[in-house]
């Protein structure tokens, strides 16, 4: 008897559907199991309020997790950076497929790079992390909060409302908009958000059989990096309004850098370290402890608004 298709829950945004399709095909290719994509509407998709006002990135995750726990779907796919850092009762992070480009990208009018933009240029970003680092690179820039999917944001540039927007390079590539990118920021210029460029596959923790099947699409190096970066966020107790960057990479040995910035970009606390991939969680916690010893809590608690969304 043919096994039933796995029901994969996803947000209904164009990017989320594309990302979930990538995971669905990977599951089928590696396990032979059919996958059916089920769209779920989340609060973050229907509300136009700034994300910090309605619960942060968790508003993109809550409805999917409810569908998962309620049995409406068998697994869910998220942008990893949308996941709250703490554990979710009843749910396990079953897989992180091979990570795509973690970097941030500028899309500006007339093919401009950041240095080419006029004084006082208006850059759209809902991310305190991106805004702080943009201001550190060019203090004259005007960072304007922005919501909506990637297509909506890009139109604000082509329509002339903004001089540019900053989005995740991986997300733009996934929706076929890589040619719109006018500059990709090196991680030394703009440290990515923890989890940026990676996807997360969750299932119920009472379904070890499915978790075992989903392990076929897991990339061990990407999972280790995810654990390190998420443990950094959790130990910092940093929510969506905190200008925090974190990036880990490596196979057997992880190299990680982290930063907490003042919202205006004039001050930055940075830390780096390395550890075996098996000690990924400790690595993130150690860097968080170092940053907190140096006063990061003052930046994390600073009022800010918005958030970055793929």
Secondary structure as UniProt FT lines:
FT   STRAND          6..11
FT   HELIX           14..31
FT   STRAND          35..40
FT   HELIX           43..46
FT   HELIX           51..54
FT   HELIX           56..60
FT   HELIX           62..69
FT   TURN            70..71
FT   STRAND          75..79
FT   HELIX           80..82
FT   TURN            89..90
FT   STRAND          91..95
FT   STRAND          104..108
FT   HELIX           109..111
FT   HELIX           114..116
FT   TURN            119..120
FT   STRAND          122..124
FT   HELIX           128..137
FT   TURN            139..140
FT   STRAND          142..144
FT   HELIX           150..158
FT   TURN            159..160
FT   STRAND          164..168
FT   HELIX           169..174
FT   TURN            175..176
FT   HELIX           178..180
FT   STRAND          183..184
FT   TURN            187..189
FT   TURN            194..197
FT   STRAND          199..204
FT   TURN            205..206
FT   HELIX           208..214
FT   HELIX           215..217
FT   HELIX           220..236
FT   TURN            240..241
FT   STRAND          244..249
FT   STRAND          253..261
FT   TURN            263..264
FT   STRAND          268..276
FT   HELIX           277..279
FT   HELIX           280..293
FT   TURN            294..295
FT   HELIX           296..300
//
